[in-house]
Amino acid sequence: MRPLREREPSAAWSTARIGAAVRVHRVNLELSRTDLAERLEVPVETVIAIEDGEYDPRLALAPRLEAALDLAPGSIAAAGRSAA
C-alpha cells in the first residue's frame, strides 16, 4: 500500500495567486468586498476567504467571478498557474 501524499505546496500558492488576482481586479473596478459579494450572491466572508487564499473558487465560483470582474473565461484558473 502506498503512503498518502501530503497536499502539494503548489496548491497553496495557487489559491494565494488566485486571491491576489481577484483582489487586484476588484480594486481596479473600485468594488468593495461587499459589492463583489453581492454580485456573486455569496457572503462577504467568502470573498475575504478567496482573497486571503483560503478558498479555491475555481470550480464553484470561477464563472461568476469572471463575469463579476469583467474577466475572460478561464482567467481565474490561469491566475492560479502564473503570477498575478
N, C-alpha and C positions, 0 to 999 in steps of 0.2 A: 504494500500500500504506500502510495506517495504521500509525503507530508503536505499539509495545507500551505499554500503560498500566502505570504502576507500581502496586504494591499500594496500595490506598486507605488513608489514615491511620486511617479509622474502623474498619477491620478489626482493627488492633492494640488500639484502645480497647475494642472489643467483647470480645475474648478476655480482656483485663485485667478488664473488668467481670464477666464470667462467673467468672473465677478468684477475684475478690474475693467474689462471692456464694457460691461453693462454700465458700470458707474460713469465711465468717460462719456458714453453715448447719452446717458440720462442727463448729465450735467450740461453737455453741449446743446441739448434740446431745452435746457432750462426747466427741467421737470424735477419736482421734489420726489422723494421716495414714496410719499403718499399719492402723488399724481400717477406715478408709474404703477403702483399697486392697484389703483382704481382702474387704470387702463387694462391691467391684466386680470382684474377681478379676483385678487388674492389679498390676504392680509399684508400689511406693511412689513410684518416680521419676515415674510417670505422674501421680499425684495432685499431686506437687510441681510438675510442668510445667503442669498445669491451673491450680493456684492462682497460679503465677507468670505466667500469661497467655501461656505459650509453647506451649500445646497447646489446640486448639479441640475440645472434646468434643461439640459439638452433633450431629454425625452418628453417630459410633461409640459414644459412651458416654452421651449425654443421657438415654435412658430408664432406664438402670441407675443413673446419678447421682441422678435424680429419685426413684427408688424407695429408694435407699440413704439419702437425706437427707429422706425423707418429704415430698417436694415434689409439687405438682400437675404433671400432664403439660404440657409446654410452658414450664415455669418457667425452664429453662436458656436456651432461646432468648430468652425475654423479658428475662432478665438482661443479655444481650448488647445489647439495644436500648435499655435505660434504665439509669439509675444504680442501683447495688446498694444 
